[in-house]
């Protein structure tokens, strides 16, 4: 596993981003009645994940619910704000 740190303007956001990933995947798993592990694998392949871990997009500042909505819009091909 790669030990990557997520930083923005000198501030380490690694713990915050990892917590957002956990919260986001937990919500997805609950909404889709699927296992956390399955949803985690799917989330890792998504543009929503790439945007969340790209600190320049500022998606890390949004709520987990917002990120879940972004993920579902992506799955349904209705991306409103293509960040990268």
MDTraj code that builds the backbone (N, CA, C; nanometers):
import mdtraj as md
import numpy as np

residues = "UNK UNK UNK UNK UNK UNK UNK UNK UNK UNK UNK UNK UNK UNK UNK UNK UNK UNK UNK UNK UNK UNK UNK UNK UNK UNK UNK UNK UNK UNK UNK UNK UNK UNK UNK UNK UNK UNK UNK UNK UNK UNK UNK UNK UNK UNK UNK UNK UNK UNK UNK UNK UNK UNK UNK UNK UNK UNK UNK UNK UNK UNK UNK UNK UNK UNK UNK UNK UNK UNK UNK UNK UNK UNK UNK UNK UNK UNK UNK UNK UNK UNK UNK UNK".split()
xyz = np.array([
    [0.0848, -0.1187, 0.0000],
    [0.0000, 0.0000, 0.0000],
    [0.0887, 0.1242, 0.0000],
    [0.0505, 0.2226, -0.0767],
    [0.1250, 0.3471, -0.0856],
    [0.0872, 0.4342, 0.0330],
    [0.1883, 0.4871, 0.0998],
    [0.1636, 0.5792, 0.2103],
    [0.1626, 0.7200, 0.1546],
    [0.0458, 0.7663, 0.1147],
    [0.0330, 0.8961, 0.0518],
    [-0.0275, 0.9944, 0.1509],
    [0.0250, 1.1152, 0.1489],
    [-0.0332, 1.2212, 0.2294],
    [-0.1068, 1.3164, 0.1366],
    [-0.2195, 1.3645, 0.1834],
    [-0.2983, 1.4610, 0.1078],
    [-0.2828, 1.5962, 0.1760],
    [-0.2270, 1.6910, 0.1023],
    [-0.2011, 1.8228, 0.1591],
    [-0.2605, 1.9310, 0.0695],
    [-0.2993, 2.0407, 0.1330],
    [-0.3496, 2.1564, 0.0597],
    [-0.2956, 2.2808, 0.1289],
    [-0.2218, 2.3593, 0.0553],
    [-0.1609, 2.4824, 0.1066],
    [-0.0879, 2.4587, 0.2383],
    [-0.0095, 2.3521, 0.2411],
    [0.0717, 2.3217, 0.3576],
    [-0.0009, 2.2521, 0.4713],
    [-0.1312, 2.2335, 0.4582],
    [-0.2100, 2.1673, 0.5631],
    [-0.2301, 2.0209, 0.5265],
    [-0.1971, 1.9313, 0.6185],
    [-0.2139, 1.7889, 0.5951],
    [-0.3607, 1.7509, 0.6141],
    [-0.4219, 1.7013, 0.5076],
    [-0.5647, 1.6653, 0.5092],
    [-0.5861, 1.5143, 0.5051],
    [-0.4805, 1.4376, 0.5255],
    [-0.4880, 1.2924, 0.5096],
    [-0.5969, 1.2313, 0.5968],
    [-0.5990, 1.2625, 0.7258],
    [-0.6990, 1.2045, 0.8161],
    [-0.8400, 1.2450, 0.7739],
    [-0.8584, 1.3700, 0.7363],
    [-0.9904, 1.4186, 0.6937],
    [-1.0373, 1.3453, 0.5688],
    [-0.9498, 1.3313, 0.4707],
    [-0.9879, 1.2664, 0.3456],
    [-1.0171, 1.1183, 0.3679],
    [-0.9354, 1.0514, 0.4483],
    [-0.9618, 0.9101, 0.4774],
    [-1.0949, 0.8928, 0.5499],
    [-1.1269, 0.9856, 0.6409],
    [-1.2550, 0.9813, 0.7112],
    [-1.3707, 1.0042, 0.6127],
    [-1.3539, 1.0972, 0.5187],
    [-1.4577, 1.1229, 0.4176],
    [-1.4795, 1.0000, 0.3300],
    [-1.3712, 0.9316, 0.2950],
    [-1.3837, 0.8096, 0.2152],
    [-1.4647, 0.7067, 0.2921],
    [-1.4310, 0.6856, 0.4189],
    [-1.5034, 0.5881, 0.5012],
    [-1.6512, 0.6246, 0.5149],
    [-1.6802, 0.7519, 0.5436],
    [-1.8193, 0.7959, 0.5577],
    [-1.8947, 0.7803, 0.4262],
    [-1.8325, 0.8213, 0.3175],
    [-1.8957, 0.8158, 0.1858],
    [-1.9286, 0.6723, 0.1475],
    [-1.8324, 0.5845, 0.1607],
    [-1.8543, 0.4444, 0.1240],
    [-1.9587, 0.3814, 0.2157],
    [-1.9587, 0.4163, 0.3427],
    [-2.0601, 0.3654, 0.4350],
    [-2.2008, 0.4049, 0.3924],
    [-2.2163, 0.5290, 0.3500],
    [-2.3478, 0.5764, 0.3036],
    [-2.3871, 0.5041, 0.1749],
    [-2.2931, 0.4900, 0.0829],
    [-2.3216, 0.4192, -0.0422],
    [-2.3650, 0.2757, -0.0126],
    [-2.2924, 0.2076, 0.0751],
    [-2.3249, 0.0688, 0.1098],
    [-2.4644, 0.0585, 0.1699],
    [-2.4990, 0.1527, 0.2546],
    [-2.6318, 0.1517, 0.3164],
    [-2.7408, 0.1774, 0.2123],
    [-2.7206, 0.2780, 0.1274],
    [-2.8213, 0.3127, 0.0261],
    [-2.8398, 0.2020, -0.0770],
    [-2.7310, 0.1325, -0.1105],
    [-2.7374, 0.0308, -0.2145],
    [-2.7549, -0.1103, -0.1583],
    [-2.7627, -0.1212, -0.0265],
    [-2.7766, -0.2525, 0.0404],
    [-2.6701, -0.3501, -0.0087],
    [-2.5458, -0.3026, -0.0104],
    [-2.4318, -0.3831, -0.0514],
    [-2.3268, -0.3774, 0.0588],
    [-2.2285, -0.4635, 0.0487],
    [-2.1238, -0.4646, 0.1509],
    [-2.0323, -0.3425, 0.1355],
    [-1.9742, -0.3032, 0.2467],
    [-1.8790, -0.1926, 0.2464],
    [-1.7643, -0.2243, 0.1512],
    [-1.7163, -0.3473, 0.1558],
    [-1.6023, -0.3879, 0.0737],
    [-1.6321, -0.3738, -0.0756],
    [-1.7503, -0.4175, -0.1182],
    [-1.7896, -0.4044, -0.2594],
    [-1.7963, -0.2578, -0.3004],
    [-1.8611, -0.1787, -0.2172],
    [-1.8782, -0.0364, -0.2487],
    [-1.7450, 0.0368, -0.2471],
    [-1.6561, -0.0035, -0.1574],
    [-1.5240, 0.0575, -0.1502],
    [-1.4478, 0.0344, -0.2809],
    [-1.4514, -0.0891, -0.3311],
    [-1.3839, -0.1187, -0.4586],
    [-1.4407, -0.0332, -0.5714],
    [-1.5739, -0.0217, -0.5774],
    [-1.6369, 0.0589, -0.6827],
    [-1.6010, 0.2065, -0.6678],
    [-1.6025, 0.2546, -0.5444],
    [-1.5722, 0.3960, -0.5197],
    [-1.4287, 0.4289, -0.5610],
    [-1.3350, 0.3386, -0.5351],
    [-1.1948, 0.3622, -0.5715],
    [-1.1762, 0.3812, -0.7216],
    [-1.2660, 0.3261, -0.8019],
    [-1.2569, 0.3366, -0.9473],
    [-1.3303, 0.4584, -1.0033],
    [-1.3933, 0.5350, -0.9160],
    [-1.4793, 0.6443, -0.9626],
    [-1.4059, 0.7769, -0.9760],
    [-1.4642, 0.8628, -1.0556],
    [-1.4147, 0.9996, -1.0693],
    [-1.4363, 1.0761, -0.9389],
    [-1.5417, 1.0437, -0.8684],
    [-1.5676, 1.1079, -0.7393],
    [-1.4507, 1.0828, -0.6431],
    [-1.3991, 0.9608, -0.6416],
    [-1.2828, 0.9293, -0.5574],
    [-1.1610, 1.0085, -0.6031],
    [-1.1359, 1.0105, -0.7333],
    [-1.0200, 1.0851, -0.7846],
    [-1.0299, 1.2324, -0.7482],
    [-1.1503, 1.2882, -0.7586],
    [-1.1687, 1.4285, -0.7234],
    [-1.1523, 1.4513, -0.5733],
    [-1.1995, 1.3572, -0.4933],
    [-1.1862, 1.3699, -0.3482],
    [-1.0396, 1.3668, -0.3061],
    [-0.9600, 1.2840, -0.3688],
    [-0.8199, 1.2716, -0.3308],
    [-0.7288, 1.3709, -0.4034],
    [-0.7842, 1.4472, -0.4960],
    [-0.7116, 1.5577, -0.5589],
    [-0.7474, 1.6826, -0.4794],
    [-0.6606, 1.7211, -0.3878],
    [-0.6963, 1.8288, -0.2942],
    [-0.7249, 1.9615, -0.3627],
    [-0.6765, 1.9813, -0.4838],
    [-0.7022, 2.1064, -0.5553],
    [-0.8489, 2.1236, -0.5938],
    [-0.9252, 2.0146, -0.5997],
    [-1.0666, 2.0251, -0.6357],
    [-1.1520, 2.0778, -0.5206],
    [-1.0994, 2.0709, -0.3991],
    [-1.1684, 2.1142, -0.2766],
    [-1.2899, 2.0290, -0.2415],
    [-1.3068, 1.9153, -0.3087],
    [-1.4197, 1.8275, -0.2777],
    [-1.4114, 1.7772, -0.1343],
    [-1.2916, 1.7689, -0.0792],
    [-1.2738, 1.7249, 0.0589],
    [-1.3469, 1.8159, 0.1580],
    [-1.3794, 1.9363, 0.1172],
    [-1.4504, 2.0314, 0.2037],
    [-1.6007, 2.0116, 0.2051],
    [-1.6508, 1.9251, 0.1192],
    [-1.7949, 1.8984, 0.1118],
    [-1.8328, 1.7844, 0.2061],
    [-1.9598, 1.7721, 0.2318],
    [-2.0093, 1.6650, 0.3190],
    [-2.0024, 1.5309, 0.2467],
    [-2.0019, 1.4239, 0.3255],
    [-2.0024, 1.2890, 0.2675],
    [-2.1277, 1.2690, 0.1824],
    [-2.2400, 1.3254, 0.2236],
    [-2.3651, 1.3130, 0.1475],
    [-2.3520, 1.3777, 0.0098],
    [-2.2848, 1.4934, 0.0033],
    [-2.2623, 1.5603, -0.1243],
    [-2.1770, 1.4722, -0.2149],
    [-2.0732, 1.4110, -0.1585],
    [-1.9842, 1.3246, -0.2359],
    [-2.0595, 1.2015, -0.2857],
    [-2.1476, 1.1474, -0.2027],
    [-2.2308, 1.0339, -0.2446],
    [-2.3190, 1.0753, -0.3618],
    [-2.3796, 1.1920, -0.3542],
    [-2.4619, 1.2408, -0.4651],
    [-2.3786, 1.2558, -0.5922],
    [-2.2576, 1.3081, -0.5779],
    [-2.1674, 1.3223, -0.6922],
    [-2.1353, 1.1850, -0.7516],
    [-2.1088, 1.0880, -0.6653],
    [-2.0801, 0.9512, -0.7088],
    [-2.1995, 0.8921, -0.7844],
    [-2.3206, 0.9107, -0.7316],
    [-2.4389, 0.8556, -0.7986],
    [-2.4690, 0.9279, -0.9294],
    [-2.4452, 1.0578, -0.9347],
    [-2.4623, 1.1298, -1.0617],
    [-2.3656, 1.0742, -1.1661],
    [-2.2432, 1.0464, -1.1223],
    [-2.1444, 0.9889, -1.2129],
    [-2.1900, 0.8523, -1.2631],
    [-2.2380, 0.7682, -1.1736],
    [-2.2847, 0.6347, -1.2133],
    [-2.4006, 0.6431, -1.3107],
    [-2.4815, 0.7478, -1.2979],
    [-2.5980, 0.7647, -1.3849],
    [-2.5683, 0.8574, -1.5023],
    [-2.4405, 0.8895, -1.5229],
    [-2.3976, 0.9781, -1.6317],
    [-2.4635, 1.1152, -1.6285],
    [-2.4789, 1.1705, -1.5111],
    [-2.5361, 1.3045, -1.4988],
    [-2.4438, 1.3915, -1.4149],
    [-2.3165, 1.3978, -1.4533],
    [-2.2193, 1.4775, -1.3799],
    [-2.2498, 1.6252, -1.4022],
    [-2.2745, 1.6967, -1.2923],
    [-2.3061, 1.8381, -1.3005],
    [-2.1812, 1.9251, -1.2999],
    [-2.0810, 1.8838, -1.2234],
    [-1.9610, 1.9638, -1.2076],
    [-1.8369, 1.8781, -1.2322],
    [-1.8000, 1.8563, -1.3574],
    [-1.6801, 1.7754, -1.3836],
    [-1.5559, 1.8515, -1.3372],
    [-1.4940, 1.8034, -1.2299],
    [-1.3819, 1.8758, -1.1709],
    [-1.2495, 1.8416, -1.2367],
    [-1.2320, 1.7161, -1.2736],
    [-1.1065, 1.6807, -1.3414],
    [-1.1248, 1.5556, -1.4237],
])
top = md.Topology()
chain = top.add_chain()
for i, resn in enumerate(residues, 1):
    res = top.add_residue(resn, chain, resSeq=i)
    for name in ("N", "CA", "C"):
        top.add_atom(name, md.element.get_by_symbol(name[0]), res)
traj = md.Trajectory(xyz[None], top)
